[in-house]
């Protein structure tokens, strides 16, 4: 493989297609920028200052990206249409943010009503069902796998002025209560479920669901699944449960 220069790509006397152009090439992992300019239009020292400014901006960008968790910019989340200062104002941990984008119209309405009624929400849903012959470990693992598979189940919701946003966490752990309730009566189960339903979600912190798997017999479990309806936009309860149970 030759390392010699390929030489000029055109005759030096060829008229320029633009008064000023910047071309780039990456070779062996290094970026090289070449500025071509018309001496009739630009002074050499002006172009040198432009080249220095480009180098300074590129070095600042590299330093920003090498900062690790802090290395996100509005271009990482184009649908959110944020400035850098607006992104920083969200006060999210960049290492945990996989994506950031606007809400659907239905979600925006639900978020507005949920924020408007801080003492409770009509959008907190709960499903209770008795399940026989369940393997608890596999069942819990299936729920966690569903969260890992679907971004929409790992969303938190930010109410910021005129532009509410949802952010996708890279990973979440499902809040879980797994206990032996053998011998307890139905009234105790009802009180437990009511307390779960009354516990308000922090809408900004995913996941907006809780799972309780209570053993009530030798081969029977009582499932209490509490979830905010913001997560179910585009999902049906049957669809999600079908994926977990299949």
RAURCOR-V7534 format. One record per backbone hydrogen bond with DSSP energy under -1.0 kcal/mol. NH is the residue of the N-H (numbers start at 0). CO is the residue of the C=O. E is the energy in kcal/mol with one decimal. If there is no record, write none. Layout:
# RAURCOR-V7534
((NH	CO	E) (NH	CO	E))
This chain:
# RAURCOR-V7534
((13	10	-2.4) (20	35	-2.6) (22	33	-2.5) (24	31	-2.0) (26	29	-2.5) (29	26	-1.4) (31	24	-2.9) (33	22	-3.1) (35	20	-2.5) (37	18	-2.5) (40	37	-1.3) (41	37	-3.0) (46	42	-1.8) (47	43	-2.3) (48	44	-2.0) (49	45	-2.1) (50	46	-2.6) (51	47	-2.2) (52	48	-2.4) (53	49	-2.4) (54	50	-2.1) (55	51	-2.4) (56	52	-2.3) (57	53	-2.3) (58	54	-2.4) (59	55	-2.0) (60	56	-2.2) (61	57	-2.4) (62	58	-2.3) (63	59	-2.2) (64	60	-2.5) (65	61	-2.4) (67	64	-1.2) (70	67	-2.2) (71	69	-1.9) (75	72	-2.3) (76	73	-1.3) (79	76	-1.4) (86	82	-2.3) (87	83	-2.2) (88	84	-1.9) (90	87	-1.5) (95	92	-2.3) (97	167	-3.4) (100	165	-2.4) (107	103	-2.6) (108	104	-1.8) (109	105	-2.2) (110	106	-2.9) (111	107	-2.2) (112	108	-2.2) (113	109	-2.2) (114	110	-2.5) (115	111	-2.1) (116	112	-1.4) (119	116	-1.6) (123	120	-1.3) (124	226	-3.2) (126	224	-2.7) (128	222	-1.8) (130	220	-3.1) (132	218	-2.7) (138	134	-2.4) (139	135	-2.7) (140	136	-2.2) (141	137	-2.0) (142	138	-1.7) (143	139	-2.1) (144	140	-2.3) (145	141	-1.9) (146	142	-1.9) (147	143	-2.0) (148	144	-2.0) (149	145	-1.9) (152	149	-1.3) (153	150	-2.3) (155	166	-2.4) (156	202	-3.5) (157	164	-3.5) (162	159	-1.9) (164	157	-2.2) (165	100	-2.8) (166	155	-2.3) (167	98	-2.5) (168	153	-2.5) (169	95	-2.3) (176	210	-2.4) (178	212	-1.5) (180	214	-2.5) (183	180	-2.2) (188	184	-1.4) (189	185	-2.4) (190	186	-2.2) (191	187	-2.4) (192	188	-2.6) (193	189	-2.4) (194	190	-2.1) (195	191	-2.1) (196	192	-2.4) (197	193	-1.9) (204	201	-2.0) (208	206	-1.3) (209	225	-2.9) (210	174	-2.5) (211	223	-2.1) (212	176	-3.4) (213	221	-2.5) (214	178	-2.8) (215	219	-2.0) (216	219	-1.4) (220	130	-2.6) (221	213	-3.4) (222	128	-3.2) (223	211	-2.6) (224	126	-3.0) (225	209	-2.5) (226	124	-2.5) (227	207	-2.5) (228	122	-3.2) (230	227	-1.8) (234	231	-2.1) (239	235	-2.2) (240	236	-2.6) (241	237	-2.4) (242	238	-1.6) (243	239	-2.0) (244	240	-2.6) (245	241	-1.2))
